Amino acid sequence: MINSSPKTVDNRSITILPEDHAQVDSHRRKAQSRTFLIYASLLFLGGLLANTWWYYQDWRFLADGSNSTGTIDSWSTQASSYKGRSQPTHTINYQFKTQSGELKLGRDWVKAWRHRPKSESGIKPKRNQDILVEYLKADPNTSRIVIPNRYAEEHFLSTCAMLLGGALFLILLINSLPTKLRLQSYGGILILLGLALLTLFVYTVLLSDFEVNRPGDFLVKLLILLTFATPFVGGALWYGWFLFQQSHFTFTDPQELLKLESMPPCGDQVTIMPRTFMGTESAIVIDHQHRLVHFLNCHVAKGFLPKVKPIHSCNIDRLEFDEKTYSTKSGKKTQAILKTPEGSTSLGMDEPGVAELLGLLRKHR
């Protein structure tokens, strides 16, 4: 962990990459907040309006509805396919009598693959079969087949949209906090999520009714569950703890990095490139006089489990440069990799200041 106690820094020439780092970072954060606000508002309000509309449709029949046993006149079926599974939808024409004895005609659609009407004839319709319908007393021409779960999927999707919008609003709130508190908040949420997933996994293993037909079946099922659960549980716990640890390393002015007790003494000419690494603040510092490069909070040590070193210094002559190009939805991107004998640091070539930093490092070789 980097000790943030300040020490005296002599006057020296300090260059920040890019020169307008503060403005670029402020613009990036504002653009990100604006995008999150738009999506959060659309999802939450859209989900709220949709949920309200579905509830209103049911409320009309609850407040002013009456049931009647109708008769199927005719029907037709249209089937779609989803992941190889047939999804039939029945269009049913029916007639029914109101409480006053007036004969009315109606039409409704039953999605047999997810609707559960009270009448079995709604799933397997036949001519002249009875079917339970409901109509509005104030407008008997408005009727429908009684389907208790008619809007269950719509309610579920609308609620998911509201929850996702709420989550984006929460992210906006957390992002407005000071850096240290922001990282601790995200870390705490991820750790709680990991513990919740772990609890769910243990519950599934201990209380679920495993059907064991042969010796070893239980172990096989346990290994399958473990294979699926480990990446989610382990990833949430590891990254949450990582954010907690890195919350102790924050800065508002890149020049503050030179005051850290753990920072090796630098010469008269220094170049600093602030950046973010895995959601945390980091930086790369070039000491031109001593021909050293210092990686702060962004150097991944070699090993089976990746470990981010708080600070790692390396002679520029020992650096190895590599590049990797990969495809994304927005096109091809190039990643520069700075390798040291102990690990590596990856930089996106589209990151502000990276091209200038690489040029300075190559100049010293």
FIDRENMAR-417130 format. One record per residue (C-alpha): chain; x, z, y. Coordinates in Angstrom, 1 decimal. Each point is the difference from the previous one (the first is absolute). Layout:
<pts>
+--------+--------+--------+--------+
: chaine :      X :      Z :      Y :
+--------+--------+--------+--------+
:      A :      X :      Z :      Y :
...
+--------+--------+--------+--------+
</pts>
This chain:
<pts>
+--------+--------+--------+--------+
: chaine :      X :      Z :      Y :
+--------+--------+--------+--------+
:      A :    0.0 :    0.0 :    0.0 :
:      A :    1.3 :   -0.8 :    3.4 :
:      A :    0.7 :    3.0 :    2.2 :
:      A :   -1.5 :   -0.8 :    3.4 :
:      A :    2.0 :    2.6 :    2.0 :
:      A :    1.4 :   -1.8 :    3.1 :
:      A :    3.7 :   -0.1 :    0.8 :
:      A :    1.9 :   -1.3 :    3.1 :
:      A :    0.4 :   -3.8 :    0.3 :
:      A :    2.7 :   -1.5 :    2.1 :
:      A :   -0.8 :   -2.9 :    2.3 :
:      A :    0.1 :   -3.2 :   -2.0 :
:      A :   -1.3 :   -3.6 :    0.0 :
:      A :   -3.2 :    0.0 :   -2.0 :
:      A :   -2.0 :   -3.2 :   -0.8 :
:      A :   -3.5 :    0.2 :   -1.5 :
:      A :   -1.2 :   -2.9 :   -2.2 :
:      A :   -2.2 :   -1.5 :    1.1 :
:      A :    0.5 :    0.8 :    3.7 :
:      A :   -3.7 :    0.3 :    0.5 :
:      A :   -0.5 :    2.2 :   -3.0 :
:      A :   -2.3 :    2.5 :    1.8 :
:      A :   -2.3 :   -2.8 :    1.2 :
:      A :    0.0 :   -1.8 :   -3.3 :
:      A :   -0.8 :    3.2 :   -1.9 :
:      A :   -2.8 :    1.0 :    2.5 :
:      A :   -1.5 :   -3.5 :   -0.2 :
:      A :    0.1 :    0.1 :   -3.8 :
:      A :   -1.7 :    3.4 :   -0.2 :
:      A :   -2.7 :   -1.1 :    2.5 :
:      A :   -0.7 :   -3.2 :   -1.9 :
:      A :   -0.2 :    1.9 :   -3.3 :
:      A :   -2.4 :    2.6 :    1.5 :
:      A :   -2.1 :   -2.7 :    1.5 :
:      A :   -0.3 :   -1.8 :   -3.4 :
:      A :   -0.8 :    3.2 :   -1.8 :
:      A :   -2.6 :    0.9 :    2.6 :
:      A :   -1.7 :   -3.4 :   -0.4 :
:      A :   -0.1 :    0.1 :   -3.8 :
:      A :   -1.0 :    3.7 :   -0.1 :
:      A :   -2.9 :   -0.7 :    2.4 :
:      A :   -1.2 :   -3.1 :   -1.8 :
:      A :    0.1 :    1.7 :   -3.4 :
:      A :   -1.6 :    3.3 :    1.0 :
:      A :   -2.7 :   -1.5 :    2.2 :
:      A :   -0.6 :   -2.9 :   -2.4 :
:      A :   -0.4 :    2.4 :   -2.9 :
:      A :   -2.2 :    2.3 :    2.0 :
:      A :   -2.3 :   -2.8 :    1.2 :
:      A :   -0.2 :   -1.4 :   -3.5 :
:      A :   -0.8 :    3.4 :   -1.6 :
:      A :   -2.6 :    0.6 :    2.7 :
:      A :   -1.6 :   -3.4 :   -0.8 :
:      A :   -0.2 :    0.7 :   -3.7 :
:      A :   -1.4 :    3.5 :    0.5 :
:      A :   -2.6 :   -1.5 :    2.4 :
:      A :   -1.1 :   -2.5 :   -2.6 :
:      A :   -0.7 :    2.8 :   -2.5 :
:      A :   -1.4 :    2.4 :    2.7 :
:      A :   -2.8 :   -2.6 :    0.8 :
:      A :   -1.4 :    0.2 :   -3.5 :
:      A :    0.5 :    3.8 :   -0.2 :
:      A :   -1.9 :    0.6 :    3.2 :
:      A :   -2.7 :   -2.6 :   -0.3 :
:      A :    0.1 :   -1.3 :   -3.5 :
:      A :   -2.3 :    0.0 :   -3.0 :
:      A :    0.6 :   -1.0 :   -3.6 :
:      A :   -2.0 :   -2.4 :   -2.0 :
:      A :    0.2 :   -1.6 :   -3.5 :
:      A :    0.4 :   -3.7 :    0.4 :
:      A :    0.1 :   -3.0 :   -2.3 :
:      A :    2.8 :   -2.5 :   -0.4 :
:      A :   -1.2 :   -3.5 :    0.8 :
:      A :    3.3 :   -1.9 :   -0.4 :
:      A :    3.8 :    0.5 :    0.1 :
:      A :    3.3 :   -1.8 :    0.0 :
:      A :    3.6 :    1.1 :   -0.7 :
:      A :    3.2 :   -1.0 :    1.7 :
:      A :    3.3 :    1.2 :   -1.4 :
:      A :    3.4 :    0.3 :    1.6 :
:      A :    3.2 :    1.0 :   -1.7 :
:      A :    2.5 :    2.6 :    1.0 :
:      A :    3.2 :    0.5 :   -2.0 :
:      A :   -1.6 :   -1.7 :   -2.9 :
:      A :   -3.1 :    2.2 :    0.1 :
:      A :   -3.4 :   -1.5 :    0.6 :
:      A :   -2.0 :    1.5 :    2.9 :
:      A :   -3.7 :   -1.2 :   -0.3 :
:      A :   -2.4 :    0.3 :    3.0 :
:      A :   -3.8 :   -0.3 :   -0.7 :
:      A :   -2.3 :   -1.4 :    2.6 :
:      A :   -3.4 :    1.5 :   -0.9 :
:      A :   -3.3 :   -1.0 :    1.5 :
:      A :   -2.8 :    2.5 :   -0.5 :
:      A :   -3.5 :    1.0 :    1.1 :
:      A :   -1.4 :    3.4 :    0.5 :
:      A :   -3.1 :    1.8 :    1.5 :
:      A :    0.1 :    2.4 :    2.9 :
:      A :   -1.9 :    3.3 :    0.1 :
:      A :   -2.9 :   -1.9 :    1.6 :
:      A :   -0.1 :   -2.5 :   -2.8 :
:      A :    1.5 :   -2.9 :    1.9 :
:      A :    2.1 :   -2.4 :   -2.0 :
:      A :    3.4 :   -0.7 :    1.3 :
:      A :    2.9 :   -2.2 :   -1.0 :
:      A :    3.7 :    1.0 :    0.1 :
:      A :    3.5 :   -1.1 :   -0.9 :
:      A :    3.1 :    2.0 :   -0.6 :
:      A :    3.5 :   -0.4 :   -1.5 :
:      A :    1.4 :    2.2 :   -2.8 :
:      A :    3.7 :    0.0 :   -0.5 :
:      A :   -0.1 :    0.8 :   -3.7 :
:      A :    3.7 :    0.7 :   -0.2 :
:      A :   -0.3 :    3.0 :    2.4 :
:      A :   -3.6 :    0.8 :    0.9 :
:      A :   -2.0 :    2.5 :   -2.1 :
:      A :   -3.8 :   -0.6 :    0.8 :
:      A :   -2.5 :    2.5 :   -1.3 :
:      A :   -1.7 :   -2.8 :   -2.0 :
:      A :    1.9 :   -1.4 :   -2.9 :
:      A :   -1.7 :   -3.3 :    0.8 :
:      A :    2.2 :   -0.2 :    3.1 :
:      A :    3.1 :   -0.4 :   -2.3 :
:      A :   -1.7 :   -2.2 :   -2.6 :
:      A :   -2.9 :   -1.7 :    1.8 :
:      A :   -2.8 :   -1.8 :   -1.8 :
:      A :   -3.2 :   -1.6 :    1.3 :
:      A :   -3.0 :    2.4 :    0.4 :
:      A :    2.1 :    3.1 :   -0.6 :
:      A :   -0.7 :    3.0 :    2.1 :
:      A :    2.5 :    1.0 :    2.6 :
:      A :    0.1 :    3.0 :    2.4 :
:      A :    0.1 :   -1.1 :    3.7 :
:      A :   -0.3 :    1.8 :    3.3 :
:      A :   -1.5 :   -1.3 :    3.3 :
:      A :   -0.4 :    1.1 :    3.6 :
:      A :   -3.5 :    1.4 :    0.8 :
:      A :    0.2 :   -1.4 :    3.5 :
:      A :    1.2 :   -3.4 :   -1.2 :
:      A :   -1.0 :   -0.6 :   -3.6 :
:      A :    1.6 :   -3.4 :    0.1 :
:      A :    3.4 :    1.8 :    0.0 :
:      A :    0.6 :    1.1 :   -3.5 :
:      A :    2.9 :    0.3 :   -2.5 :
:      A :    0.7 :    1.0 :   -3.6 :
:      A :    0.7 :    3.7 :   -0.4 :
:      A :    3.8 :    0.2 :   -0.5 :
:      A :    1.4 :    3.5 :    0.6 :
:      A :    3.6 :   -1.2 :    0.2 :
:      A :   -0.8 :   -3.1 :    2.0 :
:      A :    2.6 :    0.6 :    2.7 :
:      A :    2.4 :    2.3 :   -2.0 :
:      A :    2.9 :   -2.5 :    0.2 :
:      A :   -0.6 :   -0.8 :    3.6 :
:      A :    0.0 :    3.7 :    0.9 :
:      A :    3.2 :    0.5 :   -1.9 :
:      A :    1.8 :   -2.9 :    1.7 :
:      A :   -1.3 :    1.1 :    3.4 :
:      A :    1.1 :    3.6 :   -0.6 :
:      A :    3.5 :   -1.3 :   -1.1 :
:      A :    0.2 :   -2.0 :    3.3 :
:      A :   -0.9 :    3.2 :    2.0 :
:      A :    2.6 :    2.1 :   -1.9 :
:      A :    2.7 :   -2.7 :    0.5 :
:      A :   -0.9 :   -0.2 :    3.7 :
:      A :    0.2 :    3.8 :    0.2 :
:      A :    3.4 :   -0.1 :   -1.8 :
:      A :    1.3 :   -2.5 :    2.6 :
:      A :   -1.3 :    2.3 :    2.8 :
:      A :    1.9 :    2.9 :   -1.6 :
:      A :    3.2 :   -2.2 :   -0.1 :
:      A :   -0.5 :   -0.7 :    3.7 :
:      A :   -0.3 :    3.7 :    0.7 :
:      A :    3.1 :    0.8 :   -2.1 :
:      A :    2.0 :   -2.8 :    1.6 :
:      A :   -0.7 :    1.5 :    3.5 :
:      A :    1.7 :    3.2 :   -1.0 :
:      A :    3.7 :    0.7 :    0.7 :
:      A :    2.3 :   -1.5 :   -2.6 :
:      A :    0.8 :    3.2 :   -1.8 :
:      A :   -3.6 :    1.1 :   -0.3 :
:      A :   -1.0 :   -3.6 :   -1.0 :
:      A :    2.4 :   -0.1 :   -2.9 :
:      A :   -1.0 :    3.4 :   -1.2 :
:      A :   -3.7 :   -0.9 :    0.2 :
:      A :    0.5 :   -3.1 :   -2.1 :
:      A :    2.3 :    1.9 :   -2.4 :
:      A :   -2.6 :    2.7 :   -0.5 :
:      A :   -2.8 :   -2.5 :   -0.6 :
:      A :    2.1 :   -1.8 :   -2.6 :
:      A :    1.0 :    3.2 :   -1.8 :
:      A :   -3.6 :    1.1 :   -0.1 :
:      A :   -1.0 :   -3.4 :   -1.3 :
:      A :    2.7 :    0.2 :   -2.7 :
:      A :   -1.1 :    3.5 :   -1.1 :
:      A :   -3.6 :   -1.2 :   -0.1 :
:      A :    1.0 :   -2.9 :   -2.2 :
:      A :    2.1 :    2.3 :   -2.2 :
:      A :   -3.0 :    2.3 :   -0.4 :
:      A :   -2.2 :   -2.9 :   -1.0 :
:      A :    2.5 :   -1.2 :   -2.5 :
:      A :    0.3 :    3.5 :   -1.6 :
:      A :   -3.8 :    0.3 :   -0.1 :
:      A :   -0.3 :   -3.4 :   -1.7 :
:      A :    2.6 :    1.0 :   -2.6 :
:      A :   -1.3 :    3.5 :   -0.7 :
:      A :   -3.7 :   -0.3 :    0.3 :
:      A :   -0.8 :   -3.6 :   -0.9 :
:      A :   -1.4 :   -0.7 :   -3.5 :
:      A :    2.8 :   -2.1 :   -1.6 :
:      A :   -1.2 :   -1.7 :   -3.1 :
:      A :    2.9 :    0.3 :   -2.5 :
:      A :   -0.3 :   -2.2 :   -3.0 :
:      A :    3.6 :    0.2 :   -1.3 :
:      A :    2.9 :    2.4 :    0.6 :
:      A :    1.8 :   -1.0 :    3.1 :
:      A :   -3.0 :   -1.6 :    1.7 :
:      A :   -0.2 :    2.9 :    2.5 :
:      A :    3.7 :   -0.4 :    0.8 :
:      A :   -0.5 :   -3.7 :    0.6 :
:      A :   -2.9 :    0.6 :    2.4 :
:      A :    2.0 :    2.7 :    1.7 :
:      A :    2.9 :   -2.4 :    0.5 :
:      A :   -2.3 :   -2.6 :    1.4 :
:      A :   -1.5 :    2.4 :    2.5 :
:      A :    3.4 :    1.3 :    0.9 :
:      A :    1.2 :   -3.6 :    0.6 :
:      A :   -2.8 :   -0.7 :    2.5 :
:      A :    0.0 :    3.4 :    1.7 :
:      A :    3.8 :    0.5 :    0.5 :
:      A :    0.5 :   -2.7 :    2.7 :
:      A :   -2.9 :    1.3 :    2.1 :
:      A :    0.6 :    3.7 :   -0.4 :
:      A :    3.8 :   -0.2 :    0.2 :
:      A :   -0.1 :   -2.5 :    2.9 :
:      A :   -2.4 :    2.1 :    2.1 :
:      A :    2.0 :    3.2 :   -0.6 :
:      A :    3.4 :   -1.6 :    0.5 :
:      A :   -0.9 :   -1.8 :    3.2 :
:      A :   -1.9 :    2.9 :    1.4 :
:      A :    3.0 :    2.3 :   -0.6 :
:      A :    2.3 :   -2.7 :    1.5 :
:      A :   -2.1 :   -0.1 :    3.2 :
:      A :    0.2 :    3.8 :    0.2 :
:      A :    3.7 :   -0.1 :   -0.3 :
:      A :    0.5 :   -2.8 :    2.5 :
:      A :   -2.2 :    1.7 :    2.6 :
:      A :    3.0 :    2.1 :    1.0 :
:      A :    1.7 :   -3.1 :    1.2 :
:      A :   -1.7 :   -1.3 :    3.1 :
:      A :    1.2 :   -1.3 :    3.4 :
:      A :   -1.6 :   -1.4 :    3.2 :
:      A :    3.3 :   -1.3 :    1.5 :
:      A :    2.4 :   -1.8 :   -2.4 :
:      A :    2.9 :    1.6 :    1.9 :
:      A :   -1.1 :    3.4 :   -1.3 :
:      A :    1.4 :   -1.1 :   -3.4 :
:      A :    3.6 :    0.4 :    1.4 :
:      A :   -0.7 :    3.7 :    0.7 :
:      A :   -0.8 :    0.9 :   -3.6 :
:      A :    2.3 :    2.5 :   -1.6 :
:      A :    0.2 :   -2.0 :   -3.2 :
:      A :    0.9 :   -3.2 :    1.9 :
:      A :    3.7 :   -0.9 :   -0.3 :
:      A :    1.8 :   -0.3 :    3.4 :
:      A :   -0.3 :   -3.5 :    1.4 :
:      A :    2.3 :   -1.9 :    2.3 :
:      A :   -0.5 :   -1.3 :    3.5 :
:      A :   -2.1 :   -3.1 :   -1.0 :
:      A :   -3.1 :    0.5 :   -2.1 :
:      A :   -2.9 :   -2.2 :   -1.0 :
:      A :   -3.2 :    1.5 :   -1.3 :
:      A :   -2.8 :   -1.8 :   -1.7 :
:      A :   -3.1 :    2.2 :   -0.4 :
:      A :   -2.4 :   -1.0 :   -2.8 :
:      A :   -2.6 :    1.3 :   -2.3 :
:      A :    0.6 :    0.5 :   -3.7 :
:      A :   -2.9 :    0.7 :   -2.4 :
:      A :   -2.1 :    1.3 :    2.9 :
:      A :    2.7 :    2.3 :    1.4 :
:      A :    2.4 :   -0.3 :    2.9 :
:      A :    3.5 :   -1.2 :   -0.8 :
:      A :    2.9 :   -1.8 :    1.7 :
:      A :    3.3 :   -1.8 :   -0.6 :
:      A :    2.9 :    0.9 :    2.2 :
:      A :    3.2 :   -2.0 :    0.4 :
:      A :    3.1 :    1.8 :    1.2 :
:      A :    2.0 :   -2.9 :    1.3 :
:      A :    3.2 :    2.0 :    0.8 :
:      A :    0.3 :    1.5 :   -3.5 :
:      A :   -1.5 :   -3.1 :   -1.7 :
:      A :   -2.6 :    2.2 :   -1.8 :
:      A :   -3.7 :   -0.5 :   -0.6 :
:      A :   -2.3 :    3.0 :   -0.4 :
:      A :   -3.4 :   -0.4 :   -1.8 :
:      A :   -2.4 :    2.7 :    1.1 :
:      A :   -2.9 :    0.6 :   -2.3 :
:      A :   -0.1 :   -3.5 :   -1.4 :
:      A :    2.8 :   -0.3 :   -2.6 :
:      A :   -1.3 :    0.0 :   -3.6 :
:      A :    2.6 :    1.4 :   -2.5 :
:      A :    0.6 :   -1.6 :   -3.4 :
:      A :   -1.7 :    1.5 :   -3.0 :
:      A :   -3.0 :    0.0 :   -2.3 :
:      A :   -2.1 :    1.8 :    2.6 :
:      A :    0.4 :   -1.3 :    3.6 :
:      A :    1.2 :    2.7 :    2.4 :
:      A :    0.2 :   -0.5 :    3.8 :
:      A :    3.1 :    1.6 :    1.4 :
:      A :   -0.5 :    1.7 :    3.4 :
:      A :    3.2 :   -1.4 :    1.3 :
:      A :    2.6 :   -2.3 :   -1.6 :
:      A :    3.2 :   -1.3 :    1.6 :
:      A :    2.0 :   -3.0 :   -1.1 :
:      A :    3.0 :   -2.0 :    1.2 :
:      A :   -1.2 :   -3.4 :    1.2 :
:      A :    2.7 :   -1.7 :   -2.1 :
:      A :   -1.7 :    1.4 :   -3.1 :
:      A :   -3.4 :   -1.4 :    0.8 :
:      A :   -1.4 :   -2.9 :   -2.1 :
:      A :   -2.6 :   -2.3 :    1.4 :
:      A :   -2.7 :   -1.6 :   -2.1 :
:      A :   -3.3 :   -1.8 :    0.7 :
:      A :   -3.2 :   -0.4 :   -2.0 :
:      A :   -2.9 :   -2.3 :    0.8 :
:      A :   -3.5 :    0.6 :   -1.3 :
:      A :   -3.4 :   -1.5 :    0.5 :
:      A :   -2.9 :    1.7 :    1.8 :
:      A :   -3.5 :   -1.1 :    1.0 :
:      A :    1.4 :   -0.7 :    3.5 :
:      A :    2.9 :   -2.1 :   -1.4 :
:      A :    3.6 :    0.6 :   -1.1 :
:      A :    1.9 :    3.0 :    1.3 :
:      A :    3.7 :    0.9 :   -0.2 :
:      A :    1.3 :    3.5 :   -0.7 :
:      A :    3.6 :    1.0 :    0.9 :
:      A :    1.6 :    2.5 :   -2.3 :
:      A :    2.9 :    2.2 :    1.1 :
:      A :    1.8 :    1.3 :   -3.0 :
:      A :    2.4 :    2.9 :   -0.2 :
:      A :    1.9 :    1.4 :   -3.0 :
:      A :   -2.7 :    2.8 :   -0.2 :
:      A :   -3.2 :   -1.9 :    0.7 :
:      A :   -1.7 :   -2.5 :    2.2 :
:      A :   -2.3 :   -0.5 :    3.1 :
:      A :   -2.5 :   -2.9 :    0.3 :
:      A :   -0.9 :   -1.5 :    3.3 :
:      A :   -2.7 :   -2.6 :    0.8 :
:      A :    1.5 :   -2.9 :    1.9 :
:      A :   -3.1 :    0.0 :    2.2 :
:      A :    0.6 :    3.6 :    1.0 :
:      A :    0.9 :    0.2 :    3.7 :
:      A :    3.8 :    0.4 :    0.5 :
:      A :    1.0 :   -0.8 :   -3.7 :
:      A :    1.6 :   -3.3 :    0.8 :
:      A :    2.1 :    1.5 :    2.8 :
:      A :    1.0 :    2.9 :   -2.2 :
:      A :    1.2 :   -2.2 :   -2.8 :
:      A :    1.9 :   -2.2 :    2.5 :
:      A :    1.8 :    3.1 :    1.2 :
:      A :    0.8 :    1.2 :   -3.5 :
:      A :    1.4 :   -3.3 :   -1.0 :
:      A :    2.1 :   -0.2 :    3.2 :
:      A :    1.8 :    3.2 :   -1.1 :
:      A :    0.9 :   -1.3 :   -3.4 :
+--------+--------+--------+--------+
</pts>
